[in-house]
Amino acid sequence: MKKHLFIILFLVLPGSLTADEQSVLRIGGSDLFAESFQDAVERFAQTEELEIQVALRGSYAGRTALDREELDFAILAVPAKLEEHLEGYESFVFAYQSVVFATHPDNPLNELTLSQVAGIFGAEEQTSYRRWEDLGVGGELRPRSIQTFSIAPGQSIAVDLFTHEVLRNPSMRGGISYLDSMEALLEAVRDSSPALALLPRNPPPDSPVRTVSISSEEGDIAFGPSPENIHNGDYPIRLPVYLVFREEVRGQVRDLLVFLTRDEVAETVEESGLYPLPGSARNRLRLDFEQF
């Protein structure tokens, strides 16, 4: 049975106080978000004259606190297949983690299926792909081995997302070169024509690599990893990040919810290596929150 990811950044309110007595927002969670995200929340609190406390305590503690009603508001990254764990709460998608695949710009490959990327990077999949000819690539690349690169697991949750959501058996193949930064990955792909890299996010527009579109199954339309395609579910690898709270605290967290839909917050989400909602979706969500 597969293991699953729970990555949690939580805003904790003292459970022993009534809503009228609560004056301190205790903020904690995982390191999924960049420091700039926390800075933005702190600036919001200062502007709104809210007292906050920050304590990063980890995913397990955050989820446990939510279930024990020791916190009123949480930002939870939950695999889509486990969305039922949010039943009983109000929940709204806030952002996504995804996985992107990139090749050398001279590689003629345009798209892959989920089973193909699993067979390239996975150790125990039904089909194994080791050479470019296995994927139908001709020319000079045809007899060459696929040179695989990936972001190091300690630098991003992208590898965990890929192994637990795409692979049949969550084990990566041997021989993958793990690098510690996006910059190192992009340089490696740029310098190696038979390279295929697993990235934690889209490369910059001026990057010397080319992203590969992904389809769920053979015969399906393949989509690139744009924020719109990820949000719409057309790009098939994504981990939704939810804003989660109980209905009775709607009024209490309204201003915070509206703030989290702002462009300045979306920028910090991008800096964290995540995909914020597309602007139109954020605007619709803001209108919903303003009605609370």
C-alpha positions as CSV (number, residue, x, y, z in Angstrom):
1,M,0.0,0.0,0.0
2,K,1.4,3.4,-1.0
3,K,2.4,6.0,1.6
4,H,1.0,9.5,1.1
5,L,2.2,13.0,1.7
6,F,0.8,15.4,4.3
7,I,2.7,18.7,4.2
8,I,1.1,21.3,6.5
9,L,1.6,25.0,7.3
10,F,-0.8,25.8,10.1
11,L,-2.0,28.9,11.8
12,V,-2.8,27.9,15.4
13,L,-5.2,29.7,17.7
14,P,-5.2,28.9,21.5
15,G,-7.8,26.2,21.9
16,S,-8.5,27.1,25.5
17,L,-9.8,30.5,24.6
18,T,-13.2,31.6,23.3
19,A,-13.4,33.3,19.9
20,D,-13.9,36.7,21.7
21,E,-10.9,36.1,23.9
22,Q,-8.5,35.1,21.2
23,S,-6.0,37.8,20.5
24,V,-2.8,36.0,19.4
25,L,-2.4,34.1,16.2
26,R,0.2,31.4,16.7
27,I,1.7,30.5,13.3
28,G,3.6,27.3,12.7
29,G,4.2,24.4,10.3
30,S,6.6,22.9,7.8
31,D,9.2,24.5,5.7
32,L,7.2,24.0,2.5
33,F,6.8,27.8,2.1
34,A,9.7,30.2,1.7
35,E,10.6,32.7,4.3
36,S,9.1,35.4,2.1
37,F,5.6,33.8,2.7
38,Q,6.0,34.1,6.4
39,D,7.3,37.7,6.1
40,A,4.2,38.6,4.0
41,V,1.9,37.1,6.7
42,E,3.8,39.1,9.4
43,R,3.4,42.3,7.5
44,F,-0.3,41.7,7.1
45,A,-0.6,41.1,10.8
46,Q,1.3,44.3,11.6
47,T,-0.9,46.3,9.2
48,E,-4.1,44.8,10.7
49,E,-2.7,45.2,14.3
50,L,-2.9,41.5,14.9
51,E,-0.5,39.8,17.4
52,I,1.1,36.7,16.0
53,Q,3.6,34.1,17.2
54,V,5.6,31.9,14.9
55,A,6.5,28.3,15.8
56,L,7.5,25.8,13.1
57,R,6.6,22.4,14.5
58,G,6.2,20.1,11.5
59,S,3.5,18.3,9.6
60,Y,2.5,15.6,12.0
61,A,2.0,18.0,14.9
62,G,0.0,20.4,12.7
63,R,-2.4,17.8,11.4
64,T,-2.9,16.4,14.9
65,A,-3.6,19.9,16.3
66,L,-6.2,20.5,13.6
67,D,-8.0,17.3,14.4
68,R,-7.9,18.0,18.1
69,E,-9.5,21.5,17.5
70,E,-6.3,23.1,18.8
71,L,-6.1,25.2,15.7
72,D,-8.7,27.0,13.7
73,F,-7.0,27.5,10.3
74,A,-4.6,25.4,8.3
75,I,-2.9,25.3,4.9
76,L,-2.7,21.6,4.0
77,A,-1.1,19.9,1.1
78,V,-3.1,16.7,0.7
79,P,-3.0,14.2,-2.2
80,A,-6.2,14.3,-4.3
81,K,-6.9,10.7,-3.5
82,L,-7.1,11.6,0.2
83,E,-9.3,14.6,-0.1
84,E,-12.0,12.8,2.0
85,H,-9.7,13.5,5.0
86,L,-10.9,17.2,4.7
87,E,-14.6,16.2,5.2
88,G,-16.1,18.2,8.0
89,Y,-14.0,21.3,7.2
90,E,-14.3,24.2,4.8
91,S,-11.6,23.8,2.3
92,F,-10.4,25.8,-0.7
93,V,-7.5,25.1,-3.1
94,F,-4.8,27.7,-2.6
95,A,-1.8,26.4,-4.6
96,Y,-0.1,23.3,-6.1
97,Q,3.1,21.4,-6.0
98,S,3.9,19.7,-9.3
99,V,6.7,17.8,-11.1
100,V,8.1,19.0,-14.5
101,F,10.2,17.1,-17.0
102,A,12.8,18.8,-19.2
103,T,15.0,17.8,-22.1
104,H,17.8,19.3,-24.2
105,P,16.4,21.8,-26.7
106,D,17.6,19.7,-29.6
107,N,15.8,16.6,-28.4
108,P,12.8,16.0,-30.7
109,L,10.7,14.4,-27.9
110,N,7.6,16.5,-27.3
111,E,5.4,14.4,-24.9
112,L,5.4,11.4,-22.6
113,T,2.7,9.4,-20.8
114,L,2.7,8.9,-17.0
115,S,3.6,5.2,-17.5
116,Q,6.6,6.3,-19.7
117,V,8.0,8.7,-17.1
118,A,7.4,6.0,-14.5
119,G,9.3,3.5,-16.6
120,I,12.2,5.9,-17.0
121,F,12.6,7.0,-13.4
122,G,11.1,4.1,-11.5
123,A,12.9,1.0,-10.4
124,E,10.1,-1.6,-10.4
125,E,7.6,-0.5,-13.1
126,Q,5.8,-2.8,-15.6
127,T,7.8,-1.4,-18.5
128,S,11.4,-0.1,-18.3
129,Y,12.7,2.6,-20.7
130,R,16.5,2.9,-20.8
131,R,17.3,4.2,-24.3
132,W,15.8,6.9,-26.4
133,E,14.8,4.4,-29.1
134,D,12.5,2.8,-26.5
135,L,10.5,6.0,-26.7
136,G,10.5,6.2,-30.4
137,V,13.2,8.9,-30.7
138,G,15.3,8.6,-33.8
139,G,18.3,10.3,-35.2
140,E,21.6,10.6,-33.3
141,L,19.8,10.0,-30.0
142,R,18.2,6.7,-31.0
143,P,20.9,4.3,-29.7
144,R,21.9,6.5,-26.7
145,S,20.9,5.8,-23.1
146,I,18.6,8.2,-21.4
147,Q,20.7,10.3,-19.0
148,T,18.4,11.0,-16.0
149,F,18.7,13.9,-13.6
150,S,16.5,14.9,-10.7
151,I,16.3,17.5,-8.0
152,A,17.7,16.0,-4.8
153,P,14.9,14.7,-2.4
154,G,16.2,16.9,0.4
155,Q,15.7,20.1,-1.7
156,S,12.1,19.6,-2.7
157,I,9.1,17.4,-2.2
158,A,8.9,16.8,-5.9
159,V,10.6,13.4,-5.8
160,D,8.3,12.3,-3.0
161,L,5.3,13.5,-5.0
162,F,6.5,11.6,-8.1
163,T,7.3,8.4,-6.3
164,H,4.0,8.2,-4.3
165,E,1.6,9.6,-6.9
166,V,3.0,8.3,-10.2
167,L,5.1,5.1,-9.6
168,R,3.3,1.8,-9.0
169,N,6.1,0.9,-6.5
170,P,7.6,4.0,-4.8
171,S,11.2,3.3,-5.6
172,M,13.5,5.4,-7.9
173,R,15.8,3.6,-10.3
174,G,19.6,3.6,-9.8
175,G,21.8,5.7,-11.9
176,I,19.9,9.0,-11.5
177,S,22.1,12.0,-10.9
178,Y,20.6,14.0,-8.1
179,L,21.5,17.7,-8.0
180,D,20.8,20.3,-5.3
181,S,19.4,23.2,-7.3
182,M,17.4,24.1,-10.3
183,E,20.3,26.0,-11.7
184,A,22.5,22.9,-11.6
185,L,19.8,20.8,-13.2
186,L,19.3,23.3,-16.0
187,E,23.0,23.4,-16.7
188,A,23.2,19.6,-16.7
189,V,20.4,19.3,-19.3
190,R,21.8,22.1,-21.4
191,D,25.2,20.4,-21.6
192,S,23.8,16.8,-22.3
193,S,21.7,16.1,-25.4
194,P,20.5,12.7,-24.1
195,A,19.4,14.2,-20.7
196,L,15.9,14.0,-19.2
197,A,15.4,15.8,-15.9
198,L,12.8,15.8,-13.1
199,L,12.3,19.3,-12.0
200,P,10.3,20.7,-9.0
201,R,8.8,23.6,-11.1
202,N,8.8,25.2,-14.5
203,P,12.2,26.5,-15.7
204,P,12.4,30.3,-16.4
205,P,11.2,31.4,-19.9
206,D,14.8,32.1,-21.1
207,S,16.0,28.7,-19.8
208,P,18.3,26.6,-22.1
209,V,16.0,23.5,-21.8
210,R,12.6,22.5,-23.1
211,T,9.7,21.1,-21.0
212,V,7.9,17.9,-22.0
213,S,4.1,17.7,-22.1
214,I,2.5,14.8,-20.1
215,S,-0.6,12.8,-20.7
216,S,-2.4,10.5,-18.3
217,E,-2.6,7.6,-20.7
218,E,-1.5,6.7,-24.2
219,G,-3.9,8.3,-26.7
220,D,-4.9,11.1,-24.3
221,I,-4.0,14.7,-25.1
222,A,-0.7,15.7,-23.5
223,F,-0.5,19.0,-21.6
224,G,2.4,21.2,-20.5
225,P,2.9,22.2,-16.9
226,S,1.4,25.7,-17.1
227,P,-0.4,27.1,-14.0
228,E,-3.7,27.0,-15.9
229,N,-3.2,23.3,-17.0
230,I,-2.2,22.3,-13.4
231,H,-5.2,24.1,-11.9
232,N,-7.7,22.6,-14.4
233,G,-6.3,19.1,-13.8
234,D,-5.2,18.7,-17.4
235,Y,-1.5,18.3,-16.4
236,P,-1.8,15.1,-14.5
237,I,0.8,15.5,-11.7
238,R,-0.2,17.9,-8.9
239,L,-0.5,18.1,-5.2
240,P,-3.2,20.5,-4.1
241,V,-2.6,22.8,-1.2
242,Y,-5.8,23.7,0.7
243,L,-7.0,26.5,3.0
244,V,-8.9,24.6,5.7
245,F,-11.0,25.8,8.6
246,R,-14.2,25.1,10.4
247,E,-17.4,26.9,9.4
248,E,-17.8,28.6,12.7
249,V,-14.6,30.6,12.3
250,R,-15.4,32.0,8.9
251,G,-15.8,35.6,10.2
252,Q,-12.6,35.3,12.3
253,V,-10.4,34.3,9.4
254,R,-12.1,36.3,6.6
255,D,-9.5,39.0,6.3
256,L,-6.6,36.5,6.4
257,L,-8.3,34.5,3.6
258,V,-8.8,37.6,1.4
259,F,-5.1,38.6,2.0
260,L,-3.9,35.1,0.9
261,T,-5.5,35.7,-2.5
262,R,-3.4,38.8,-3.2
263,D,-0.8,39.0,-6.0
264,E,2.0,39.7,-3.4
265,V,1.2,36.4,-1.7
266,A,1.1,34.6,-5.0
267,E,4.7,35.8,-5.7
268,T,5.9,34.3,-2.4
269,V,4.1,31.0,-3.3
270,E,6.1,31.0,-6.5
271,E,9.3,31.7,-4.6
272,S,8.5,28.6,-2.5
273,G,8.6,26.5,-5.7
274,L,4.8,26.1,-5.7
275,Y,2.2,27.1,-8.3
276,P,-0.3,29.7,-7.1
277,L,-3.8,29.7,-8.5
278,P,-4.1,31.5,-11.8
279,G,-5.1,35.1,-11.4
280,S,-8.7,34.6,-12.5
281,A,-9.2,31.8,-10.0
282,R,-7.7,33.9,-7.2
283,N,-10.0,36.7,-8.1
284,R,-13.1,34.4,-7.9
285,L,-11.8,33.0,-4.6
286,R,-11.3,36.5,-3.2
287,L,-14.9,37.4,-4.1
288,D,-16.1,34.3,-2.2
289,F,-14.1,35.1,0.9
290,E,-15.3,38.7,0.9
291,Q,-18.8,37.4,1.3
292,F,-18.0,35.6,4.6
